């Protein structure tokens, strides 16, 4: 760090490392130095909530951070005039500016019109499908040239499988915020104007040039004067509101035209544009972004491997955001991550688990997932950045998604199709019967692999093809989380070509099914475990094996949902199944123990004890005996899985004891005991009266 003196005062400027310095022009460094000289100047008065001028507030800022809630309230006051998206206001504003509208319209029409003409020629020549990849690449380049609004629009379209074919989804997902930086003088002037304080009163040092730039703003690295803490200062691009406002006014007009005259697109394009525009406008309010970051931190940074930077409200406004500086490497820079002794796959797994919690647990999630917003810290944590675009998953949809996974595993395609109503993919008046064969054709092939072999991108692409063919309207939350998981899988594949994001996700699904008391998930668990009146012990064992891989799994909690359902007023059908299965398991354990005991007796004693009967104490077919032993062993393995759980406690059985002490439990227990007694008596009578037949089981 060097100090630049001016007028008897000094102000720190960061210089980059020697390698970076070589790439900076000396003239630019000198110019930047002049920009931040600490000269006396007049600043606009800043009013706090009590109406006092900025003098008192300024003294507090220099001395230290104010009370956090008060500081946040003051930041909200500074952002009170932040723009919000209003189609009506935009229409009134730009209807009186015909020249400006015409100029931008021509620019957009020339770019997109030439692209549309190429598509028309491709269709006439019968090469539309053949040239999809080529045209998708051209569209990505056009969006980049047209500026911030279209970069954001392209990124949004990359999450819409109901609008774009797979080739376009993949190409548009590579859109980067590759826009030039704006002058540092304007950035520093914006900081002073927004906060109402001279730059040297806030920072003891600030980088001479942006550390990073995006479509809506750029970021500087700075050091707070009062504490010496290193922070990131995000400053909004000048004139960005005017630019995107005009673009969205024109794009919405195009959407109205598409809704009226383009039948091939079944979604409500105007509604999609309005929703997307609202999200982009939210990004322009940096106080809102700071509040998003705080909420995200509270919900998800409770895990030791997730890091979310904190916000400095004293130095935040609608166009300036100051937050903790995070040292780290972008998640797509594998070599740099490995040089720190970290594993990309560990970080990706952390991202997957956090994404699942966002989607299915709290429903509040990061809506701009790409590698640049995910950093690997030297300590091995996964840091989330950029909280301008956030979204929420409706509670009903969270459970419907888990149920959808259960139906997929069960290959219940009729139920899968009906799930799209609960997920808001389809309106209730749409007939799902034509969709069922398409789901069957795709998933029958995909599910021939085990869960650990399923490729998430393959399923998303295949499901996207189904969505594109039928009148689906994919909600933004679902499309964005699919993109998030696809991005994470793509990052992992660089490190391990055999990595499968579904295999990493399955423990979370298993844990939720086994432990969540929500009625929808209890029903999904029963649906998964019971079929045709029989309990599928293999499914339970697999769920426990997978669920134990989730560090939040609790063996004690795994009993609660089923026990509550078992004794509930709607549990009669389940009680009958449980009684039947309990009798079957008890018989398997008792008879299996008899077989084991018989096999442990020396041969000469068997002859004496069983009066020369070398076939043993039981007469049954080899198949029946084998099935019974397998059931007994499987039940023992499941109990072993519960006992070996990290948080196993003998009090695990306490709920069962409490259940048996209740009237409903005693009735259930007596029915089980009665059933077992009848079953064993019948088996004993069968053994006494039955003449050993050829092919009966030999125990020896």
N, C-alpha and C positions, 0 to 999 in steps of 0.2 A: 504494500500500500504506500502511495506517495501523497504528500501534502502539497496543495497549491495555495500559495499565499496571495491575498488580494486585499488592499485597503487595511492592512494591519491585522486581518483575520485569516484564518486558515480553514480549509475544508478538505476532508479526506476523499480520495478517489481510488477505487480499486483498479489495479492493473491486472490483467490476466497473466498466467504463467508465461515463461519465456517463449514457449512454442506459439502460444496464442498472440503474444505481442508482435511476433514477426508477421502475423497476418493482418495486423491493424495498421492503418496509415497514421504516421505521426501527426499530420495536419489535423486529422479527425480527433486525436487525443487532445491536442491543444485547444481545438474548438470546444470540445466537451468540457475541458477544464474551465474555460471562460463562462460556460453556462451556469456553473454552480458556485461561482464566487459568492461569498457571503456578504453582500452589500446591504446596507439599510434600505428598506423599501416599505412602501405603504401596502398594507394587506386589507382586504375587505373584512368587516366585522363579522365574527362568527357568533351566533346566538345559541345558547344552550336552552334547556327546557325551562329555566327560570327567567329567561329574558335577558340575562347578563351578557355583556359583550365578550369578545374573544380574549380580552386580556387575562381575566381570571382563569378561563379554560386553558389558555396557553401555558400559564404558570404550572397548572396541574400536569399538563402533558409533558413539560420539560422535567418536572420533578419525578414523575413516575406515572404508571398507568392508573387511571381512575377506576373506581368501582366498576366491575365488569358489566353489570346490568345497566348502570347509568351510562357507561361508555357505549354500549350497544344502542341504547335509546337515542343518544346523541348522533350516532352513525345513521340511524334511521331518519332522524331529522334532516341530516345532510342529504339523504337520498329521497327526500319527500317528493321531489319533482322528477323522479326517474320515470322514463317513458314506459307505458304499457301498451300492449297491442290492442288496437281498436280499428276494425275495418271501416267503420263509419267515419272516424276522425281522419283516417288516411284518404278516404274517398273525398271528403270535403277539402282536405289540404291540397291534393294533387289535381283535382278537377279544375282548379284555378291556375295551374301551371302547365299549360299545354305544350309549350316549347320544350321544357325539361322532360316531360313525359314522352313526347315524340322522339327526342334524341335517344333516350334510354330504350324506348320500344324498338327503334330501328336497330340499335346495337344488339339487343337480345334476339330480335327476329332474324337478323342476318346470320347470327351464330346458330340458333336452333332451327331456323328454316332450312339452312343448307344441310343440317343433319337429318331433318325430316324428309327432304328431297332424296337423300341417299337411301333412306329406308324405303321410300316409295319405289325407287328404281330397283332396289334389291327384291322387293315383293313382285314387281312386274317381271323380273328376270328369273324368279323362282329360287333365289339364293339368300332369302331372308334368314333362314336358320343357319346356313353355312357362314354368313358374315356376322353373326351375333357377337362373337368375341371382338372382332375388329371394330364394329360400331360402338360397342360398350367402351372400348378404349378411347375412341374419339369423343364420346360423350363426357368421359371423365376429364379430358383435356379442355373441352369447351367450358365445363363448369368452373374449372380452375381459372380460366381466362376471364370469365364473367365476374369474378370477385367473391367477397365474403358470403353474400346471401346464397349464391349458387353452390359454393363449397359446402355450406351447411345443408342446403337442400339435397345435394348429392349424397352426403353422409346420411341424411335421413332416409332417402330412398334405398340406401344399401341395407336397411333393416326391414324392408317391406316386400316379403315374398308374394303378397297378394297383388302387387302392382308390377313388379319387375321380374323378368325371367332370371334363372340362376346366373347366367353369364354376366348380366348387368349388376346383380347383387355383389358378385365377387369383385368386379372391376371398380365399382363405386366405393366399395369398402376400403380401397386403397387411397382414396382422396386424402390429401394432406393439406394442412393450412399453409401452403407454400406461397405466402404473400410477403411483399417487401415490408421492412420495418418503416416506421414513421420517425421523423426527426426527434432526437433526444430533447431538444429545446422545448418542443411542444409537450413532451411527456412530463418534464420537470415543471413546466408552467401549469400543467393540469393538476399535478400533485398540490402545488401551492394554492391554486385557485379553489380546489375541492376542499382542502383541509383548512384554508384560511390562515396558514402559518408558513413562515419562510422555511425553505428546505433545510437550512443548516440548524434550525431549531428542532428538527425531527431526527435527522440522520447525522452521524459522525462520518459516515462514508457511504458511497453509493457507486455502483458500477458505471463506468463511463459509457457503456453501450448495453443494449438489451442482452440478457442471457438467453432468452427465448422469445419467439414471436408466434402469434396465432392470428386467426382471421379477425378476431374482435379486439385484440389488445396485445401488449408485450410486457415482459417481466424483467425487472431489475433486481440485482442482489444488493442489499444495503445492510447497514449496521445502525441499530437504534442508539441515539445519543444518550438517553437516560439510563440504559441498562447494558449496552454493549452487545445485545442479542443480535444474531444474524437473522435477517428476514428476507422474504421475497415480496416485492412490491409490483403488483399488477396494475397497469395503467391502460385505460380504454383508448382505442384508436379514434382520433378526431374525426368527426363527421360521420361516424358509423351509423348513427340513428337515421340520418337523412338518407344514407345509401340503402340500408335494408328496408326502410319505410317505403321508398319508391319501388323497390324491387317486389316487395310483397303486395303492394297495390296492383302491380302489373300481373304478377303470378296468380293472384286471386281472380283477376279478370279472366285469365286463361282457364282457370279451374271452373269458373261458371260456364264458359264455352264448352269445356270437355263434358261436364255433367249433362248439358243439354243435347250435344250432338255426337259424342263418341260413345257408342254402345259397347265397344270391346272392353272398356274399363268399367267394372261394376261398382267399385267403391265410390263413396261420396268424396270427390277430390277436394271440393271447397272446405269440407269439414276437416280433412287431413291437413290442408294448407293452414287453416286457422289454428289448429292444434299445434302444428310445428312452429308457426310464427310466434305463438304465445311463448313457447319454450325458448326460442331465440331471444325474444325481448326480455325474458327473465334473466338470460345470461348478461344482458346489458346493465342490470342492477347488481352491483358487486356486494351491496349489503345483503341482498337476498342470497347471493352465493355464499357469503360468510355464514349466514344462518343455516343454509343447507349443510355446510361443512360441519358446523357444530352439532346439528342433529345426527348426521352420519357418524360422527365421532362418538357420540353418546351411545348409539345403537350397536356399532360394530367394532369400535376400537377397544372393547372390553377383552378381546382376545390378544394374547401377548405378541402374536406375530403379525398384527395389523396396526399400521400407523396412519393417523390422520393429523395433518398440521393444525395447530390452533390459530385463532384469529386475533389480531390486535385491533380492537374496535376503535381505539383512540385515533388510529391512522387509517381508517376505512371510511369510504363514502360511496356514492352511487357509481363513481368512475375510477376509484382507487381502492385496491384491496391489499392489505398488509397481513401476511401470515408467516408462521414459522418457516424458516428455510430448511429444506430436507435435502441432505446429501444422499445421493443414490444414483443408480444406473437404470436406464430404461429397460423394461423387462424383455425387449426384443434384442438387447445387446448381450448375447449369450457369453461371448468370450470375456467381456469385461466383468460379468457376474461371476464367472468361474475363477477369474484371477483373484477375486475377493474370498475365495474358498467357499462360495455358495453354490447351491444346486438349483437350476432353473425349475426343475420338476417340483421341488419342495415349495417354491414360491407360487408356481401355477396351482398346486393343490390348495394352498392358502387362498388364492384368488377364487377358485371354484367353490370352496366351502363358504367364503364370504358372499359370493354371488348367490348361492342357494339360500343363505339366510336372508339376503336382501329380497329375493323373489318370494320366498315361501314362509318366512318367519314373521318379519315385520312389515314387509311389503313396500318399504321405502328404498329406492335403489338408484345407483349411478346410471344416468341415461346417456352418457357419452363415453362408452368403453372403447379405448384403443391403447396400444402399447405406450404411447407418450404420456398417458395419465397414470401409469403404474410404474413405480420405482422400486428397485431392490436396494435396501439400505445396507451399509457395511455390517450392521448387527444381524442381518438376515430377516428383517421385517419387510412386509409388503406395504408400501406407502401408496395411498390413493390421493390423487390430485385433481383439481379442476371440478368444482361442484356447481357449475353454472346451470347444467341441464340435469334435473332430477325427475323421477317419476314414481308413481305408486301403483302397486298391484292391489286390486280390490280383494277383500278378505275371502269372498266366495270363490274367486278365481284361484287363490292360493291353494285351497283344498281341492278344487277341481283339477288342478294340474297334477297333484299327487295321485288323485283318483285316475287320471288319464294314464299315468305311468303304470298303475296297477292293471288297468284294462289292456294296455299294450302288452304287458308281460303275460296276461291271461289270453291274449289274442281274441278278446271280446270286441270285435270291430263294430258291432251295433252300439255297444255302450260307448266306445270311443267316439263314434259319430254323434251320439247324443250329448257327449261332453262339450261339444262345440257350442251348444246353446248356453251352458253355464259359463263358458269362457268368453262369451260374447263374440264368437267368431261368426255365428250365423243368427239371423233373426228367427224368431219362433215359427214364422210362417214358411220357412224353407224346408222342403222335404229332404231328409238325409239319406233316404234309401239308395239314390244313385251314387252316393259318396262311398258307401260301404264296400263295394267291389274294388274301388280304387285303393282304399286303405288296405284291404286284404291282399291285393296284388303286390303292393309295395312292402308291407310289414311281414308278410309270410317269408319273403326272401331275406329281409333284414334280420328277422328274429331267428333265422337258422343258426346264427352265431350266438354264442353265450353273451351275457351282459358285459363281461369283461372284454369281449372282442368287438362290440358295437362301436362304430365310428360315429361320433356326434354329427360331424359335418355331412356325412352321407345321409343320415336320417333327416337332418334339416333340409338338405337339398331335395331329397325325395319327397318329404312332406310339403316343401315349398312348391314342387311341381303339382302336387294335388291341389294345394290352395289356389294356385294360379289358374287351374282349369275350372274351378267351381266358384260360386258366389260367396266367397269368404271375405270377411273384413277383419283383418288381423289387428287386434288392439295394439297400441303403441308399446305398452308395457311388455307384452309378450315378444314382440319383434325385437325390442332392444335387449332383453335378457338373452334371447337366442343368439343375438350378435355377440354379446359379452362372452358367453360360453364358447362360441365358435372361435372368437379371437384368442381366448385362453388355450383352447386345444391347438390352434395353429402355432402359438408360441411354444407349446410343449413338444410339438412334432419336430421342431428343429433340434431339440435336445434328444428326443427318443421317438423315432418313427413309429413305434408300436404303442405309443401312449394313447389311451382312450378316455375322453373326459367323462363318459357315462360310467365307466368303471370307478372313477374317482368320485362321482356324484352318488352312486348307489348306496354307500354307507349312510349318507344323510337321509335319503328317502327311507331306508330300512329303519333307522333310528326314529324318525318321525312316525312311521306306521306303528312301531312297537310301543311308543311311549306317549303319543299325543292323545289326550282324552276327547278331542273334538269328535262329535257324533259322525260327521262325514268320514273322518279318517278311521274311526272304529269300524264303520260299515265296510270301508275299503279293505281293512285288515281281515275281517271275517270273510269277505269275498275272495281274498287272496288265499286264505288258509283252508277254506272248506269248498269242496266240489262234489256234487252228486251224493251228498250225505256222508262223505268221508273226509276226515281231517288229513291234510297234506303235510305230514311231518317234515318232509324234505324241504318244503317251502319255509317252514318255521326255522329249521336249522340254518338254511341259507340266509334268512333275514337276520338271525342272531350272529352268524359269522360276519356278515357285512356290517350290521349295526354296531358291533363291538369295535370296529375300526374307527368309528366316530368317537372322538375323545369326550363328548358330552353324553355318551350313552350311559343310562342307569338301568341296571338289571331290576332294581326294585320298581322303578317307574314302568318297566315293560309289562308288569302284571296288572297295573291299575286299570287301563282302558277296558281290557277283556273282562275283568272281575266286575266292573261297574255295569257293563252291558249284560253280563251273565245274570245278575240279580235284578236288573231293571224290569219295568213292566212290559217292555217289548222284547224281552230275552227268552221267551218260552221256546221258540224254535231253536235257538242256540243251545238252551239247556238240554233239550232232547238230544241234540248232536253231541254235546259234551258228555252226557250220561253214557251214550252209546260208545263213544271213543274211550271214556274212562274204563268201561268194562273191558274193551278190547285190549287196552294197554295193560291193565292189571292181569288179565289172563296171560298176556305175552310175558310179563315179568315172572309170574308164578310158574308157568310151565317152562319158561326158559331157565329158571333157577333149578327146577327138577332135572332138566336135561343136563345142565352143568354139573349138578351133584352126581347124577348117574355116571357121567363121563369121568368124574374124578375118582370113582370107586375102582379098586384093582379088579382085574378080570375074575379071579377066583372067588372074590366076595360077591360079585354080581350074580354068579351062578347060584350061590347059597341064598342070597337075599331074594332073588326073583325066581327061585325054584326052577332054575335051568332055562328061563326065558332069555335068550341072548339078544332079543330085539328090543329089550328095554321096557320101561314103565309106560311109555306112550305109544299109541298106534295111530299114526296120521301120515298123510302123503309127504313126500320129500318137499314138495312145493309149499305146502301149508306150514311145515316146520320151519323151512328156510325163511318164509315171510314173517313168521312170528319172532324168530330170533333177530331178524333185521330190525323189526319194529322195536323190540326190547332194547337193542344196542343203540338205536337212533335216539330213543327217549333218554337213555343214559348219557349219550353225547351232548344232547341239548341241556340236560341238567349240569353237565360238566362245563359247558360254555357259560351258563349263568354263574356257576360257582367261581369260575376263573376270571370273571369280570373284575376290572380294576377296583371298582367301588362295591364289591360284594360284601354283604353284611348278613349274618344269620337272621336278622329281623326281616329279611326278604320274605320269609314265610308268614310273618305276622298278619298281613292282610288276608291270607288264606285262612288262618285260624279265626280271625275276626269274622270272616264271611261264614264260616261253619257254625259260629255261635249265634248267628242271626236266624230267625225263624225260616226265612227263605233258604238260608244255607243248610240248616238241619234237614229240611225237606229234600233238598238237592242231594245232600250226603246220604240220606237214607235210601233214596232212589238208586244212587250209585252202588251202595253196599248190597242192596237187594238184587240189583242186576248182576253184580259180580258173583254173589252167592248162587243165583240161578245158573249162571253160565258155567261156573266151576262144577256144580252138581251135575249138570247135563254132560259136561265133559267127562266126569268120573264115571257116570252111568254108561256113557258111550264106550269108555275103555273096558268096563267090566263085561258088557254084553257083546261087544264087537269082536268078531273073529279076525285075527291078524291076516291081512291079505297080502298077496304078492305085490311087491313094490312099495310096501309101507316103509316108513323111515327107520333106519338103523341108527341108533344113537352112538354106537361105539366108533 
